[in-house]
Amino acid sequence: MSDKKSVIIIGAGPAGLTAAYELTKKGNKVTVIESTGSVGGMAKSFELFGQIVDCGPHRFFSSDKIVNDLFHEVVEDDYTLVNRLTRIYYKNKFFDYPLKLGNVLKNLSPLEIIQILWSYAFQRVFGKKNLDTFEDWVTDKFGKKLFQMFFKTYSEKLWGISCDQIDSDWAAQRIKKLSLYEAVKAAIFGNKGNKHKTLVDQFAYPKHGTGEVYEKMARSIIDKGGEILFNKKIKEIEVVDKTVKSLTDENGIVYTADIIISTMPLTLLLQGMSVIDQNILNLSKKLYFRNTTLVYLEVDSNQLFPDNWIYVHSPEVKHGRITNFRNWCPSINKEKDTTILCMEFWSFDHEELWGYSDEQLAELAAKEIRTLNLIQTSSNILNTSVMRIPKCYPVYETGYMENLQPVVDYLKGFKNLYPIGRYGSFKYNNQDHSILMGILIARQIETGRDQNLWSINTDSDYQEQTEINLTGYNI
Ligand SMILES: Cc1cc2nc3c(=O)[nH]c(=O)nc-3n(C[C@H](O)[C@H](O)[C@H](O)COP(=O)(O)OP(=O)(O)OC[C@H]3O[C@@H](n4cnc5c(N)ncnc54)[C@H](O)[C@@H]3O)c2cc1C
């Protein structure tokens, strides 16, 4: 008899597909159940107005060798290195991001520069010891003035809560090792002493969009005998004695397997269980997510602005980021002469914006892009399209771990259930973190050895300085 297990994976995003890819390579019987009609989850690519686009900007980067090896194994040579240009738009000015000293000095008044230096010095002498909130953590590293200029407005647009309610975990995961000293040093000396390009300058991008990684994985999974079922949303999880016995989708179809890997939202997984500790269920209901609405505009120009994307800090507009797909790689533009922009709006379920119609969103986006003067008055918007991504960002409200940790401990007691991924494990993952979770869960199932999955992306190092060369990452 074969010792290989049957595995059901809920969700065909980066985490779920990576697990399926690895498990089918080892001969396991794998079924992926996906609620939408395509693979890639939030990292999918798709055709729009005759070109290829992603769900907002999707830059793949990792300093982890096993993640990069997998990227190369799957994508092979079908990628290119994209020159990165990203800027911050704040108070009618563009600031290079990462910050460059000359550019910062040019954009700021002498008074603002004095305020930055003073607030940094003040922080060094009188700073708080307890850095539990995002605001305190960033202020401690950069001083109050820089926090207000470069962190506050953007973060509050993104998370929808004040920075003193955001947990410092978010800062620790994303900007851990930066300090004003290091930022200034990098701004003055740049990358000159380093003969290699770093991820600050360039990133690897599949020639047909970031989702090509997952389309290729899907082909391999099917070639190796796995199956991917589309348009099937898992609703109910039958639990007996901390073991998942079956799953039921919204059409009442029942599925069974030895092992279940879940990348569906953690909160909905718990709410769908037939048996659950009431205290755990109540704690899980305190965890919440922020939604994203993407508004795509096709503009009749091929030269709008040079950035891959722009962070829009300015509080006078609602959107927070604009991607320009003209500036990624020519193969996704498919020789068309127009430019597709993608504007990101964030909201909670109860906010008016989440209920806006497509027409209202298109109108708002057009008004805001013209307010910022990012398209010429002579340019026309030819087409618009809207995509809504519910539960996109797990909100790290201060103290959220008091609710999450008991849930994690409870789920660790399950015999055959493994929640992974961005909303699957309530972690603010990038693709690389979800891919790593997929690799490690497959390894755990194969070897029976615990891979400590819940610790991934809790304390990641700042990765921007990883070197790359023309054949890829140089680890
Ligand atoms: C606007 C934006 C920009 C981003 N930029 C970057 C970037 O630059 N670099 C980067 O690396 N990452 C970026 N990310 C993050 C990246 O997209 C995610 O980290 C990654 O997609 C997470 O993969 P996942 O598999 O964990 O989750 P997901 O991609 O969310 O996949 C989960 C899958 O499960 C399916 N599903 C959910 N519920 C059910 C159910 N009940 N039954 C069946 N299926 C279900 C979903 O449809 C989805 O396909 C960005 C994300 C967004 C939204």
The ligand as a Tripos MOL2 file, in Angstrom:
@<TRIPOS>MOLECULE
LIG
   53    58     1     0     0
SMALL
NO_CHARGES

@<TRIPOS>ATOM
      1 C1         -2.4850   45.4730   -4.1210 C.3       1 LIG1
      2 C2         -1.5060   44.4260   -3.6530 C.ar      1 LIG1
      3 C3         -0.1570   44.5970   -3.8800 C.ar      1 LIG1
      4 C4          0.7500   43.6230   -3.4710 C.ar      1 LIG1
      5 N1          2.0790   43.8050   -3.7540 N.ar      1 LIG1
      6 C5          2.9460   42.8070   -3.5160 C.ar      1 LIG1
      7 C6          4.3100   42.9150   -3.9180 C.ar      1 LIG1
      8 O1          4.7440   43.9120   -4.4810 O.2       1 LIG1
      9 N2          5.1380   41.8630   -3.6580 N.ar      1 LIG1
     10 C7          4.6860   40.7180   -3.0650 C.ar      1 LIG1
     11 O2          5.4730   39.7780   -2.9320 O.2       1 LIG1
     12 N3          3.4190   40.6040   -2.6350 N.ar      1 LIG1
     13 C8          2.5410   41.6070   -2.8470 C.ar      1 LIG1
     14 N4          1.2360   41.4940   -2.4450 N.ar      1 LIG1
     15 C9          0.8660   40.3700   -1.5770 C.3       1 LIG1
     16 C10         0.6070   39.0690   -2.3110 C.3       1 LIG1
     17 O3         -0.3930   39.2260   -3.2720 O.3       1 LIG1
     18 C11         0.1810   38.0590   -1.2580 C.3       1 LIG1
     19 O4          1.2000   37.9500   -0.2850 O.3       1 LIG1
     20 C12        -0.0470   36.6740   -1.7840 C.3       1 LIG1
     21 O5         -0.9680   36.6640   -2.8410 O.3       1 LIG1
     22 C13        -0.5800   35.8100   -0.6380 C.3       1 LIG1
     23 O6         -0.7460   34.4980   -1.0880 O.3       1 LIG1
     24 P1         -1.7120   33.5180   -0.2940 P.3       1 LIG1
     25 O7         -1.7460   32.2610   -1.0460 O.co2     1 LIG1
     26 O8         -1.2980   33.5060    1.1100 O.co2     1 LIG1
     27 O9         -3.1500   34.2360   -0.3250 O.3       1 LIG1
     28 P2         -4.0690   34.6410   -1.5480 P.3       1 LIG1
     29 O10        -3.2690   35.1740   -2.6760 O.co2     1 LIG1
     30 O11        -5.1070   35.5180   -0.9720 O.co2     1 LIG1
     31 O12        -4.7280   33.2610   -2.0020 O.3       1 LIG1
     32 C14        -5.7760   32.6560   -1.2920 C.3       1 LIG1
     33 C15        -6.6740   31.9390   -2.2780 C.3       1 LIG1
     34 O13        -7.7160   31.2690   -1.5610 O.3       1 LIG1
     35 C16        -8.9440   31.4320   -2.2400 C.3       1 LIG1
     36 N5        -10.0210   31.2650   -1.2490 N.ar      1 LIG1
     37 C17       -10.3530   32.1080   -0.2380 C.ar      1 LIG1
     38 N6        -11.3870   31.6180    0.4710 N.ar      1 LIG1
     39 C18       -11.6970   30.4280   -0.0900 C.ar      1 LIG1
     40 C19       -12.6700   29.4420    0.1930 C.ar      1 LIG1
     41 N7        -13.5420   29.5960    1.2010 N.pl3     1 LIG1
     42 N8        -12.7270   28.3290   -0.5880 N.ar      1 LIG1
     43 C20       -11.8570   28.1720   -1.6270 C.ar      1 LIG1
     44 N9        -10.9160   29.0810   -1.9430 N.ar      1 LIG1
     45 C21       -10.8300   30.1940   -1.1860 C.ar      1 LIG1
     46 C22        -8.8420   32.8410   -2.8120 C.3       1 LIG1
     47 O14        -9.7370   33.0280   -3.8990 O.3       1 LIG1
     48 C23        -7.3810   32.8930   -3.2520 C.3       1 LIG1
     49 O15        -7.2110   32.4330   -4.5690 O.3       1 LIG1
     50 C24         0.2980   42.4650   -2.8050 C.ar      1 LIG1
     51 C25        -1.0650   42.2910   -2.5780 C.ar      1 LIG1
     52 C26        -1.9660   43.2550   -2.9890 C.ar      1 LIG1
     53 C27        -3.4300   43.0410   -2.7610 C.3       1 LIG1
@<TRIPOS>BOND
     1     1     2 1
     2     2     3 ar
     3     2    52 ar
     4     3     4 ar
     5     4     5 ar
     6     4    50 ar
     7     5     6 ar
     8     6     7 ar
     9     6    13 1
    10     7     8 2
    11     7     9 ar
    12     9    10 ar
    13    10    11 2
    14    10    12 ar
    15    12    13 ar
    16    13    14 ar
    17    14    15 1
    18    14    50 ar
    19    15    16 1
    20    16    17 1
    21    16    18 1
    22    18    19 1
    23    18    20 1
    24    20    21 1
    25    20    22 1
    26    22    23 1
    27    23    24 1
    28    24    25 2
    29    24    26 1
    30    24    27 1
    31    27    28 1
    32    28    29 2
    33    28    30 1
    34    28    31 1
    35    31    32 1
    36    32    33 1
    37    33    34 1
    38    33    48 1
    39    34    35 1
    40    35    36 1
    41    35    46 1
    42    36    37 ar
    43    36    45 ar
    44    37    38 ar
    45    38    39 ar
    46    39    40 ar
    47    39    45 ar
    48    40    41 1
    49    40    42 ar
    50    42    43 ar
    51    43    44 ar
    52    44    45 ar
    53    46    47 1
    54    46    48 1
    55    48    49 1
    56    50    51 ar
    57    51    52 ar
    58    52    53 1
@<TRIPOS>SUBSTRUCTURE
     1 LIG1         1 GROUP 0 **** ****
